[in-house]
Amino acid sequence: MPFSLQFAFGSKPVLGVLAHVHLKSKYEALDEEHILLRIRTFISEAQLVKGSVYGFLAHKSNIKTLYFEVDKKAVFLLPLKRSKN
């Protein structure tokens, strides 16, 4: 789900990820890092948005809900200095 975060200085596009997973055993684990690794196979610059992770596992339930937001790492290009001849 594409969203954008609003700031005083502008907005930033993010991708909201919502996942529901049925864990078959209490020893199975799945978190946002597992899903982020798969996302990075398609978007290598993907990173978690700090503070966006929400996870929920109901008591006596094997259904885990995860929500988090992903954005691309900022790439800053510095201008090259020209040498004076």
PDB file of N, CA, C and O in Angstrom:
ATOM      1  N   MET A   1       0.839  -1.162   0.000  1.00  0.00           N
ATOM      2  CA  MET A   1       0.000   0.000   0.000  1.00  0.00           C
ATOM      3  C   MET A   1       0.893   1.237   0.000  1.00  0.00           C
ATOM      4  O   MET A   1       1.568   1.485   0.999  1.00  0.00           O
ATOM      5  N   PRO A   2       0.925   2.005  -1.052  1.00  0.00           N
ATOM      6  CA  PRO A   2       1.755   3.210  -1.053  1.00  0.00           C
ATOM      7  C   PRO A   2       1.122   4.329  -0.230  1.00  0.00           C
ATOM      8  O   PRO A   2      -0.069   4.619  -0.346  1.00  0.00           O
ATOM      9  N   PHE A   3       1.944   4.937   0.592  1.00  0.00           N
ATOM     10  CA  PHE A   3       1.541   6.062   1.423  1.00  0.00           C
ATOM     11  C   PHE A   3       2.607   7.139   1.321  1.00  0.00           C
ATOM     12  O   PHE A   3       3.636   6.951   0.671  1.00  0.00           O
ATOM     13  N   SER A   4       2.356   8.259   1.963  1.00  0.00           N
ATOM     14  CA  SER A   4       3.418   9.246   2.108  1.00  0.00           C
ATOM     15  C   SER A   4       3.348   9.807   3.517  1.00  0.00           C
ATOM     16  O   SER A   4       2.267  10.063   4.046  1.00  0.00           O
ATOM     17  N   LEU A   5       4.508   9.995   4.113  1.00  0.00           N
ATOM     18  CA  LEU A   5       4.601  10.587   5.436  1.00  0.00           C
ATOM     19  C   LEU A   5       4.689  12.098   5.263  1.00  0.00           C
ATOM     20  O   LEU A   5       5.447  12.592   4.429  1.00  0.00           O
ATOM     21  N   GLN A   6       3.921  12.819   6.044  1.00  0.00           N
ATOM     22  CA  GLN A   6       3.886  14.280   5.935  1.00  0.00           C
ATOM     23  C   GLN A   6       4.770  14.895   7.019  1.00  0.00           C
ATOM     24  O   GLN A   6       4.651  14.561   8.198  1.00  0.00           O
ATOM     25  N   PHE A   7       5.655  15.794   6.602  1.00  0.00           N
ATOM     26  CA  PHE A   7       6.527  16.518   7.510  1.00  0.00           C
ATOM     27  C   PHE A   7       6.360  18.005   7.251  1.00  0.00           C
ATOM     28  O   PHE A   7       5.765  18.404   6.250  1.00  0.00           O
ATOM     29  N   ALA A   8       6.885  18.825   8.156  1.00  0.00           N
ATOM     30  CA  ALA A   8       6.812  20.279   7.984  1.00  0.00           C
ATOM     31  C   ALA A   8       7.575  20.724   6.742  1.00  0.00           C
ATOM     32  O   ALA A   8       7.215  21.718   6.111  1.00  0.00           O
ATOM     33  N   PHE A   9       8.632  19.986   6.390  1.00  0.00           N
ATOM     34  CA  PHE A   9       9.466  20.357   5.247  1.00  0.00           C
ATOM     35  C   PHE A   9       9.073  19.651   3.955  1.00  0.00           C
ATOM     36  O   PHE A   9       9.708  19.870   2.923  1.00  0.00           O
ATOM     37  N   GLY A  10       8.049  18.816   3.984  1.00  0.00           N
ATOM     38  CA  GLY A  10       7.605  18.123   2.774  1.00  0.00           C
ATOM     39  C   GLY A  10       7.054  16.751   3.094  1.00  0.00           C
ATOM     40  O   GLY A  10       6.694  16.470   4.238  1.00  0.00           O
ATOM     41  N   SER A  11       6.988  15.904   2.099  1.00  0.00           N
ATOM     42  CA  SER A  11       6.483  14.544   2.304  1.00  0.00           C
ATOM     43  C   SER A  11       7.481  13.533   1.756  1.00  0.00           C
ATOM     44  O   SER A  11       8.346  13.860   0.943  1.00  0.00           O
ATOM     45  N   LYS A  12       7.337  12.298   2.225  1.00  0.00           N
ATOM     46  CA  LYS A  12       8.238  11.225   1.806  1.00  0.00           C
ATOM     47  C   LYS A  12       7.396  10.000   1.483  1.00  0.00           C
ATOM     48  O   LYS A  12       6.593   9.572   2.313  1.00  0.00           O
ATOM     49  N   PRO A  13       7.565   9.421   0.284  1.00  0.00           N
ATOM     50  CA  PRO A  13       6.783   8.226  -0.053  1.00  0.00           C
ATOM     51  C   PRO A  13       7.294   6.998   0.699  1.00  0.00           C
ATOM     52  O   PRO A  13       8.501   6.798   0.837  1.00  0.00           O
ATOM     53  N   VAL A  14       6.361   6.180   1.183  1.00  0.00           N
ATOM     54  CA  VAL A  14       6.688   4.933   1.875  1.00  0.00           C
ATOM     55  C   VAL A  14       5.761   3.830   1.367  1.00  0.00           C
ATOM     56  O   VAL A  14       4.725   4.096   0.757  1.00  0.00           O
ATOM     57  N   LEU A  15       6.153   2.611   1.628  1.00  0.00           N
ATOM     58  CA  LEU A  15       5.339   1.451   1.296  1.00  0.00           C
ATOM     59  C   LEU A  15       4.876   0.820   2.598  1.00  0.00           C
ATOM     60  O   LEU A  15       5.703   0.385   3.400  1.00  0.00           O
ATOM     61  N   GLY A  16       3.565   0.762   2.824  1.00  0.00           N
ATOM     62  CA  GLY A  16       3.021   0.123   4.013  1.00  0.00           C
ATOM     63  C   GLY A  16       2.836  -1.366   3.742  1.00  0.00           C
ATOM     64  O   GLY A  16       2.265  -1.758   2.725  1.00  0.00           O
ATOM     65  N   VAL A  17       3.330  -2.191   4.669  1.00  0.00           N
ATOM     66  CA  VAL A  17       3.245  -3.645   4.521  1.00  0.00           C
ATOM     67  C   VAL A  17       2.396  -4.199   5.664  1.00  0.00           C
ATOM     68  O   VAL A  17       2.700  -3.984   6.838  1.00  0.00           O
ATOM     69  N   LEU A  18       1.329  -4.915   5.305  1.00  0.00           N
ATOM     70  CA  LEU A  18       0.456  -5.554   6.285  1.00  0.00           C
ATOM     71  C   LEU A  18       0.466  -7.048   5.997  1.00  0.00           C
ATOM     72  O   LEU A  18       0.149  -7.473   4.886  1.00  0.00           O
ATOM     73  N   ALA A  19       0.832  -7.843   6.999  1.00  0.00           N
ATOM     74  CA  ALA A  19       0.910  -9.296   6.810  1.00  0.00           C
ATOM     75  C   ALA A  19       0.208 -10.008   7.956  1.00  0.00           C
ATOM     76  O   ALA A  19       0.354  -9.631   9.119  1.00  0.00           O
ATOM     77  N   HIS A  20      -0.554 -11.038   7.617  1.00  0.00           N
ATOM     78  CA  HIS A  20      -1.169 -11.946   8.589  1.00  0.00           C
ATOM     79  C   HIS A  20      -0.571 -13.319   8.318  1.00  0.00           C
ATOM     80  O   HIS A  20      -0.612 -13.813   7.191  1.00  0.00           O
ATOM     81  N   VAL A  21      -0.020 -13.927   9.350  1.00  0.00           N
ATOM     82  CA  VAL A  21       0.692 -15.193   9.180  1.00  0.00           C
ATOM     83  C   VAL A  21       0.155 -16.208  10.186  1.00  0.00           C
ATOM     84  O   VAL A  21      -0.002 -15.910  11.370  1.00  0.00           O
ATOM     85  N   HIS A  22      -0.122 -17.407   9.690  1.00  0.00           N
ATOM     86  CA  HIS A  22      -0.521 -18.498  10.573  1.00  0.00           C
ATOM     87  C   HIS A  22       0.735 -19.261  10.967  1.00  0.00           C
ATOM     88  O   HIS A  22       1.368 -19.905  10.130  1.00  0.00           O
ATOM     89  N   LEU A  23       1.094 -19.187  12.248  1.00  0.00           N
ATOM     90  CA  LEU A  23       2.261 -19.898  12.763  1.00  0.00           C
ATOM     91  C   LEU A  23       1.803 -21.273  13.235  1.00  0.00           C
ATOM     92  O   LEU A  23       0.965 -21.378  14.131  1.00  0.00           O
ATOM     93  N   LYS A  24       2.344 -22.311  12.642  1.00  0.00           N
ATOM     94  CA  LYS A  24       1.885 -23.666  12.944  1.00  0.00           C
ATOM     95  C   LYS A  24       2.403 -24.189  14.281  1.00  0.00           C
ATOM     96  O   LYS A  24       1.829 -25.115  14.854  1.00  0.00           O
ATOM     97  N   SER A  25       3.476 -23.601  14.772  1.00  0.00           N
ATOM     98  CA  SER A  25       4.080 -24.069  16.015  1.00  0.00           C
ATOM     99  C   SER A  25       4.525 -22.877  16.839  1.00  0.00           C
ATOM    100  O   SER A  25       4.788 -21.805  16.293  1.00  0.00           O
ATOM    101  N   LYS A  26       4.612 -23.056  18.152  1.00  0.00           N
ATOM    102  CA  LYS A  26       5.069 -21.954  19.002  1.00  0.00           C
ATOM    103  C   LYS A  26       6.553 -21.668  18.796  1.00  0.00           C
ATOM    104  O   LYS A  26       7.064 -20.658  19.279  1.00  0.00           O
ATOM    105  N   TYR A  27       7.239 -22.546  18.086  1.00  0.00           N
ATOM    106  CA  TYR A  27       8.670 -22.353  17.821  1.00  0.00           C
ATOM    107  C   TYR A  27       8.934 -21.644  16.492  1.00  0.00           C
ATOM    108  O   TYR A  27      10.076 -21.291  16.196  1.00  0.00           O
ATOM    109  N   GLU A  28       7.899 -21.435  15.698  1.00  0.00           N
ATOM    110  CA  GLU A  28       8.061 -20.680  14.452  1.00  0.00           C
ATOM    111  C   GLU A  28       8.128 -19.191  14.782  1.00  0.00           C
ATOM    112  O   GLU A  28       7.493 -18.707  15.719  1.00  0.00           O
ATOM    113  N   ALA A  29       8.906 -18.497  13.990  1.00  0.00           N
ATOM    114  CA  ALA A  29       9.045 -17.055  14.203  1.00  0.00           C
ATOM    115  C   ALA A  29       9.041 -16.345  12.858  1.00  0.00           C
ATOM    116  O   ALA A  29       9.606 -16.830  11.878  1.00  0.00           O
ATOM    117  N   LEU A  30       8.411 -15.220  12.833  1.00  0.00           N
ATOM    118  CA  LEU A  30       8.418 -14.368  11.650  1.00  0.00           C
ATOM    119  C   LEU A  30       8.317 -12.944  12.147  1.00  0.00           C
ATOM    120  O   LEU A  30       7.429 -12.613  12.933  1.00  0.00           O
ATOM    121  N   ASP A  31       9.225 -12.104  11.690  1.00  0.00           N
ATOM    122  CA  ASP A  31       9.153 -10.690  12.051  1.00  0.00           C
ATOM    123  C   ASP A  31       9.393  -9.838  10.816  1.00  0.00           C
ATOM    124  O   ASP A  31       9.570 -10.350   9.711  1.00  0.00           O
ATOM    125  N   GLU A  32       9.393  -8.520  11.028  1.00  0.00           N
ATOM    126  CA  GLU A  32       9.538  -7.598   9.903  1.00  0.00           C
ATOM    127  C   GLU A  32      10.871  -7.750   9.185  1.00  0.00           C
ATOM    128  O   GLU A  32      10.955  -7.473   7.989  1.00  0.00           O
ATOM    129  N   GLU A  33      11.916  -8.185   9.888  1.00  0.00           N
ATOM    130  CA  GLU A  33      13.225  -8.364   9.251  1.00  0.00           C
ATOM    131  C   GLU A  33      13.184  -9.490   8.213  1.00  0.00           C
ATOM    132  O   GLU A  33      13.821  -9.389   7.165  1.00  0.00           O
ATOM    133  N   HIS A  34      12.437 -10.563   8.502  1.00  0.00           N
ATOM    134  CA  HIS A  34      12.290 -11.653   7.533  1.00  0.00           C
ATOM    135  C   HIS A  34      11.629 -11.157   6.247  1.00  0.00           C
ATOM    136  O   HIS A  34      12.081 -11.469   5.145  1.00  0.00           O
ATOM    137  N   ILE A  35      10.567 -10.391   6.400  1.00  0.00           N
ATOM    138  CA  ILE A  35       9.846  -9.880   5.227  1.00  0.00           C
ATOM    139  C   ILE A  35      10.689  -8.840   4.496  1.00  0.00           C
ATOM    140  O   ILE A  35      10.700  -8.793   3.266  1.00  0.00           O
ATOM    141  N   LEU A  36      11.398  -8.002   5.263  1.00  0.00           N
ATOM    142  CA  LEU A  36      12.254  -6.985   4.643  1.00  0.00           C
ATOM    143  C   LEU A  36      13.342  -7.624   3.780  1.00  0.00           C
ATOM    144  O   LEU A  36      13.672  -7.094   2.719  1.00  0.00           O
ATOM    145  N   LEU A  37      13.895  -8.737   4.208  1.00  0.00           N
ATOM    146  CA  LEU A  37      14.897  -9.434   3.394  1.00  0.00           C
ATOM    147  C   LEU A  37      14.323  -9.847   2.048  1.00  0.00           C
ATOM    148  O   LEU A  37      15.009  -9.753   1.030  1.00  0.00           O
ATOM    149  N   ARG A  38      13.088 -10.300   2.028  1.00  0.00           N
ATOM    150  CA  ARG A  38      12.438 -10.677   0.759  1.00  0.00           C
ATOM    151  C   ARG A  38      12.160  -9.445  -0.096  1.00  0.00           C
ATOM    152  O   ARG A  38      12.326  -9.487  -1.315  1.00  0.00           O
ATOM    153  N   ILE A  39      11.740  -8.353   0.531  1.00  0.00           N
ATOM    154  CA  ILE A  39      11.501  -7.112  -0.216  1.00  0.00           C
ATOM    155  C   ILE A  39      12.789  -6.636  -0.859  1.00  0.00           C
ATOM    156  O   ILE A  39      12.776  -6.127  -1.980  1.00  0.00           O
ATOM    157  N   ARG A  40      13.911  -6.798  -0.148  1.00  0.00           N
ATOM    158  CA  ARG A  40      15.206  -6.348  -0.673  1.00  0.00           C
ATOM    159  C   ARG A  40      15.664  -7.134  -1.900  1.00  0.00           C
ATOM    160  O   ARG A  40      16.574  -6.690  -2.601  1.00  0.00           O
ATOM    161  N   THR A  41      15.064  -8.279  -2.174  1.00  0.00           N
ATOM    162  CA  THR A  41      15.409  -8.984  -3.409  1.00  0.00           C
ATOM    163  C   THR A  41      14.869  -8.229  -4.621  1.00  0.00           C
ATOM    164  O   THR A  41      15.350  -8.417  -5.739  1.00  0.00           O
ATOM    165  N   PHE A  42      13.862  -7.369  -4.396  1.00  0.00           N
ATOM    166  CA  PHE A  42      13.283  -6.568  -5.468  1.00  0.00           C
ATOM    167  C   PHE A  42      13.697  -5.095  -5.380  1.00  0.00           C
ATOM    168  O   PHE A  42      13.895  -4.436  -6.401  1.00  0.00           O
ATOM    169  N   ILE A  43      13.825  -4.588  -4.154  1.00  0.00           N
ATOM    170  CA  ILE A  43      14.198  -3.190  -3.928  1.00  0.00           C
ATOM    171  C   ILE A  43      15.390  -3.206  -2.977  1.00  0.00           C
ATOM    172  O   ILE A  43      15.215  -3.231  -1.759  1.00  0.00           O
ATOM    173  N   SER A  44      16.588  -3.193  -3.526  1.00  0.00           N
ATOM    174  CA  SER A  44      17.789  -3.376  -2.705  1.00  0.00           C
ATOM    175  C   SER A  44      18.002  -2.246  -1.692  1.00  0.00           C
ATOM    176  O   SER A  44      18.657  -2.461  -0.672  1.00  0.00           O
ATOM    177  N   GLU A  45      17.464  -1.048  -1.949  1.00  0.00           N
ATOM    178  CA  GLU A  45      17.655   0.088  -1.041  1.00  0.00           C
ATOM    179  C   GLU A  45      16.588   0.151   0.052  1.00  0.00           C
ATOM    180  O   GLU A  45      16.564   1.113   0.819  1.00  0.00           O
ATOM    181  N   ALA A  46      15.719  -0.833   0.144  1.00  0.00           N
ATOM    182  CA  ALA A  46      14.611  -0.787   1.107  1.00  0.00           C
ATOM    183  C   ALA A  46      15.126  -0.816   2.541  1.00  0.00           C
ATOM    184  O   ALA A  46      16.058  -1.548   2.872  1.00  0.00           O
ATOM    185  N   GLN A  47      14.494   0.003   3.384  1.00  0.00           N
ATOM    186  CA  GLN A  47      14.813   0.016   4.808  1.00  0.00           C
ATOM    187  C   GLN A  47      13.551   0.274   5.606  1.00  0.00           C
ATOM    188  O   GLN A  47      12.603   0.878   5.103  1.00  0.00           O
ATOM    189  N   LEU A  48      13.537  -0.185   6.857  1.00  0.00           N
ATOM    190  CA  LEU A  48      12.391   0.045   7.727  1.00  0.00           C
ATOM    191  C   LEU A  48      12.324   1.509   8.123  1.00  0.00           C
ATOM    192  O   LEU A  48      13.354   2.145   8.345  1.00  0.00           O
ATOM    193  N   VAL A  49      11.120   2.039   8.211  1.00  0.00           N
ATOM    194  CA  VAL A  49      10.913   3.381   8.744  1.00  0.00           C
ATOM    195  C   VAL A  49      10.895   3.245  10.263  1.00  0.00           C
ATOM    196  O   VAL A  49      10.088   2.500  10.819  1.00  0.00           O
ATOM    197  N   LYS A  50      11.783   3.963  10.922  1.00  0.00           N
ATOM    198  CA  LYS A  50      11.910   3.877  12.368  1.00  0.00           C
ATOM    199  C   LYS A  50      10.583   4.206  13.054  1.00  0.00           C
ATOM    200  O   LYS A  50       9.949   5.212  12.735  1.00  0.00           O
ATOM    201  N   GLY A  51      10.172   3.367  13.984  1.00  0.00           N
ATOM    202  CA  GLY A  51       8.946   3.598  14.740  1.00  0.00           C
ATOM    203  C   GLY A  51       7.666   3.164  14.053  1.00  0.00           C
ATOM    204  O   GLY A  51       6.577   3.420  14.565  1.00  0.00           O
ATOM    205  N   SER A  52       7.774   2.503  12.888  1.00  0.00           N
ATOM    206  CA  SER A  52       6.563   2.144  12.147  1.00  0.00           C
ATOM    207  C   SER A  52       6.110   0.700  12.378  1.00  0.00           C
ATOM    208  O   SER A  52       5.073   0.292  11.857  1.00  0.00           O
ATOM    209  N   VAL A  53       6.864  -0.066  13.142  1.00  0.00           N
ATOM    210  CA  VAL A  53       6.577  -1.499  13.289  1.00  0.00           C
ATOM    211  C   VAL A  53       5.507  -1.738  14.349  1.00  0.00           C
ATOM    212  O   VAL A  53       5.591  -1.225  15.465  1.00  0.00           O
ATOM    213  N   TYR A  54       4.495  -2.531  13.976  1.00  0.00           N
ATOM    214  CA  TYR A  54       3.442  -2.955  14.899  1.00  0.00           C
ATOM    215  C   TYR A  54       3.228  -4.444  14.702  1.00  0.00           C
ATOM    216  O   TYR A  54       2.989  -4.898  13.583  1.00  0.00           O
ATOM    217  N   GLY A  55       3.314  -5.202  15.781  1.00  0.00           N
ATOM    218  CA  GLY A  55       3.061  -6.638  15.713  1.00  0.00           C
ATOM    219  C   GLY A  55       2.053  -7.040  16.769  1.00  0.00           C
ATOM    220  O   GLY A  55       2.015  -6.463  17.856  1.00  0.00           O
ATOM    221  N   PHE A  56       1.233  -8.036  16.444  1.00  0.00           N
ATOM    222  CA  PHE A  56       0.210  -8.487  17.381  1.00  0.00           C
ATOM    223  C   PHE A  56       0.010  -9.986  17.225  1.00  0.00           C
ATOM    224  O   PHE A  56      -0.153 -10.492  16.115  1.00  0.00           O
ATOM    225  N   LEU A  57       0.024 -10.688  18.352  1.00  0.00           N
ATOM    226  CA  LEU A  57      -0.288 -12.120  18.388  1.00  0.00           C
ATOM    227  C   LEU A  57      -1.285 -12.315  19.522  1.00  0.00           C
ATOM    228  O   LEU A  57      -0.937 -12.178  20.695  1.00  0.00           O
ATOM    229  N   ALA A  58      -2.527 -12.636  19.166  1.00  0.00           N
ATOM    230  CA  ALA A  58      -3.585 -12.790  20.164  1.00  0.00           C
ATOM    231  C   ALA A  58      -3.310 -13.994  21.059  1.00  0.00           C
ATOM    232  O   ALA A  58      -2.728 -14.986  20.621  1.00  0.00           O
ATOM    233  N   HIS A  59      -3.728 -13.895  22.298  1.00  0.00           N
ATOM    234  CA  HIS A  59      -3.593 -14.989  23.248  1.00  0.00           C
ATOM    235  C   HIS A  59      -4.329 -16.227  22.730  1.00  0.00           C
ATOM    236  O   HIS A  59      -5.481 -16.136  22.307  1.00  0.00           O
ATOM    237  N   LYS A  60      -3.675 -17.355  22.765  1.00  0.00           N
ATOM    238  CA  LYS A  60      -4.219 -18.640  22.296  1.00  0.00           C
ATOM    239  C   LYS A  60      -4.567 -18.613  20.814  1.00  0.00           C
ATOM    240  O   LYS A  60      -5.500 -19.288  20.380  1.00  0.00           O
ATOM    241  N   SER A  61      -3.820 -17.838  20.043  1.00  0.00           N
ATOM    242  CA  SER A  61      -4.036 -17.788  18.603  1.00  0.00           C
ATOM    243  C   SER A  61      -2.699 -17.963  17.913  1.00  0.00           C
ATOM    244  O   SER A  61      -1.665 -17.540  18.430  1.00  0.00           O
ATOM    245  N   ASN A  62      -2.719 -18.580  16.756  1.00  0.00           N
ATOM    246  CA  ASN A  62      -1.495 -18.755  15.982  1.00  0.00           C
ATOM    247  C   ASN A  62      -1.417 -17.763  14.822  1.00  0.00           C
ATOM    248  O   ASN A  62      -0.565 -17.899  13.943  1.00  0.00           O
ATOM    249  N   ILE A  63      -2.287 -16.785  14.819  1.00  0.00           N
ATOM    250  CA  ILE A  63      -2.288 -15.776  13.759  1.00  0.00           C
ATOM    251  C   ILE A  63      -1.503 -14.555  14.247  1.00  0.00           C
ATOM    252  O   ILE A  63      -1.859 -13.930  15.246  1.00  0.00           O
ATOM    253  N   LYS A  64      -0.439 -14.233  13.529  1.00  0.00           N
ATOM    254  CA  LYS A  64       0.363 -13.060  13.861  1.00  0.00           C
ATOM    255  C   LYS A  64       0.094 -11.983  12.817  1.00  0.00           C
ATOM    256  O   LYS A  64       0.064 -12.259  11.618  1.00  0.00           O
ATOM    257  N   THR A  65      -0.098 -10.765  13.282  1.00  0.00           N
ATOM    258  CA  THR A  65      -0.304  -9.624  12.405  1.00  0.00           C
ATOM    259  C   THR A  65       0.904  -8.706  12.519  1.00  0.00           C
ATOM    260  O   THR A  65       1.344  -8.364  13.617  1.00  0.00           O
ATOM    261  N   LEU A  66       1.425  -8.318  11.379  1.00  0.00           N
ATOM    262  CA  LEU A  66       2.557  -7.390  11.321  1.00  0.00           C
ATOM    263  C   LEU A  66       2.201  -6.225  10.411  1.00  0.00           C
ATOM    264  O   LEU A  66       1.620  -6.418   9.343  1.00  0.00           O
ATOM    265  N   TYR A  67       2.547  -5.025  10.831  1.00  0.00           N
ATOM    266  CA  TYR A  67       2.450  -3.855   9.974  1.00  0.00           C
ATOM    267  C   TYR A  67       3.736  -3.072  10.138  1.00  0.00           C
ATOM    268  O   TYR A  67       4.209  -2.868  11.256  1.00  0.00           O
ATOM    269  N   PHE A  68       4.301  -2.635   9.026  1.00  0.00           N
ATOM    270  CA  PHE A  68       5.460  -1.755   9.069  1.00  0.00           C
ATOM    271  C   PHE A  68       5.550  -0.996   7.760  1.00  0.00           C
ATOM    272  O   PHE A  68       4.904  -1.344   6.771  1.00  0.00           O
ATOM    273  N   GLU A  69       6.358   0.040   7.775  1.00  0.00           N
ATOM    274  CA  GLU A  69       6.541   0.865   6.589  1.00  0.00           C
ATOM    275  C   GLU A  69       7.989   0.787   6.125  1.00  0.00           C
ATOM    276  O   GLU A  69       8.920   0.686   6.924  1.00  0.00           O
ATOM    277  N   VAL A  70       8.142   0.836   4.809  1.00  0.00           N
ATOM    278  CA  VAL A  70       9.454   0.717   4.181  1.00  0.00           C
ATOM    279  C   VAL A  70       9.653   1.930   3.281  1.00  0.00           C
ATOM    280  O   VAL A  70       8.730   2.381   2.603  1.00  0.00           O
ATOM    281  N   ASP A  71      10.879   2.448   3.290  1.00  0.00           N
ATOM    282  CA  ASP A  71      11.235   3.486   2.330  1.00  0.00           C
ATOM    283  C   ASP A  71      12.578   3.131   1.712  1.00  0.00           C
ATOM    284  O   ASP A  71      13.206   2.144   2.096  1.00  0.00           O
ATOM    285  N   LYS A  72      13.011   3.935   0.761  1.00  0.00           N
ATOM    286  CA  LYS A  72      14.309   3.709   0.136  1.00  0.00           C
ATOM    287  C   LYS A  72      15.356   4.517   0.872  1.00  0.00           C
ATOM    288  O   LYS A  72      15.097   5.636   1.316  1.00  0.00           O
ATOM    289  N   LYS A  73      16.547   3.938   0.999  1.00  0.00           N
ATOM    290  CA  LYS A  73      17.656   4.674   1.603  1.00  0.00           C
ATOM    291  C   LYS A  73      17.940   5.909   0.769  1.00  0.00           C
ATOM    292  O   LYS A  73      17.965   5.853  -0.461  1.00  0.00           O
ATOM    293  N   ALA A  74      18.152   7.019   1.446  1.00  0.00           N
ATOM    294  CA  ALA A  74      18.458   8.263   0.738  1.00  0.00           C
ATOM    295  C   ALA A  74      19.866   8.180   0.164  1.00  0.00           C
ATOM    296  O   ALA A  74      20.810   7.773   0.841  1.00  0.00           O
ATOM    297  N   VAL A  75      19.980   8.566  -1.070  1.00  0.00           N
ATOM    298  CA  VAL A  75      21.279   8.602  -1.727  1.00  0.00           C
ATOM    299  C   VAL A  75      21.576  10.067  -2.024  1.00  0.00           C
ATOM    300  O   VAL A  75      20.890  10.705  -2.823  1.00  0.00           O
ATOM    301  N   PHE A  76      22.590  10.578  -1.382  1.00  0.00           N
ATOM    302  CA  PHE A  76      22.967  11.974  -1.585  1.00  0.00           C
ATOM    303  C   PHE A  76      24.170  12.016  -2.504  1.00  0.00           C
ATOM    304  O   PHE A  76      25.202  11.411  -2.213  1.00  0.00           O
ATOM    305  N   LEU A  77      24.045  12.718  -3.597  1.00  0.00           N
ATOM    306  CA  LEU A  77      25.136  12.867  -4.533  1.00  0.00           C
ATOM    307  C   LEU A  77      25.812  14.213  -4.271  1.00  0.00           C
ATOM    308  O   LEU A  77      25.187  15.268  -4.380  1.00  0.00           O
ATOM    309  N   LEU A  78      27.070  14.159  -3.932  1.00  0.00           N
ATOM    310  CA  LEU A  78      27.808  15.381  -3.676  1.00  0.00           C
ATOM    311  C   LEU A  78      28.395  15.887  -4.981  1.00  0.00           C
ATOM    312  O   LEU A  78      28.894  15.096  -5.781  1.00  0.00           O
ATOM    313  N   PRO A  79      28.344  17.183  -5.205  1.00  0.00           N
ATOM    314  CA  PRO A  79      28.927  17.702  -6.449  1.00  0.00           C
ATOM    315  C   PRO A  79      30.442  17.499  -6.465  1.00  0.00           C
ATOM    316  O   PRO A  79      31.104  17.637  -5.436  1.00  0.00           O
ATOM    317  N   LEU A  80      30.968  17.180  -7.602  1.00  0.00           N
ATOM    318  CA  LEU A  80      32.405  17.006  -7.740  1.00  0.00           C
ATOM    319  C   LEU A  80      33.071  18.369  -7.791  1.00  0.00           C
ATOM    320  O   LEU A  80      32.585  19.285  -8.454  1.00  0.00           O
ATOM    321  N   LYS A  81      34.186  18.496  -7.089  1.00  0.00           N
ATOM    322  CA  LYS A  81      34.936  19.739  -7.139  1.00  0.00           C
ATOM    323  C   LYS A  81      35.782  19.753  -8.399  1.00  0.00           C
ATOM    324  O   LYS A  81      36.458  18.774  -8.717  1.00  0.00           O
ATOM    325  N   ARG A  82      35.742  20.830  -9.090  1.00  0.00           N
ATOM    326  CA  ARG A  82      36.543  20.956 -10.295  1.00  0.00           C
ATOM    327  C   ARG A  82      37.876  21.580  -9.940  1.00  0.00           C
ATOM    328  O   ARG A  82      37.944  22.535  -9.166  1.00  0.00           O
ATOM    329  N   SER A  83      38.903  21.047 -10.496  1.00  0.00           N
ATOM    330  CA  SER A  83      40.217  21.623 -10.252  1.00  0.00           C
ATOM    331  C   SER A  83      40.421  22.820 -11.164  1.00  0.00           C
ATOM    332  O   SER A  83      40.027  22.805 -12.330  1.00  0.00           O
ATOM    333  N   LYS A  84      41.037  23.848 -10.622  1.00  0.00           N
ATOM    334  CA  LYS A  84      41.295  25.043 -11.414  1.00  0.00           C
ATOM    335  C   LYS A  84      42.567  24.854 -12.199  1.00  0.00           C
ATOM    336  O   LYS A  84      43.596  24.487 -11.633  1.00  0.00           O
ATOM    337  N   ASN A  85      42.517  25.096 -13.494  1.00  0.00           N
ATOM    338  CA  ASN A  85      43.695  24.940 -14.347  1.00  0.00           C
ATOM    339  C   ASN A  85      44.334  26.258 -14.637  1.00  0.00           C
ATOM    340  O   ASN A  85      45.342  26.314 -15.342  1.00  0.00           O
TER     341      ASN A  85
END
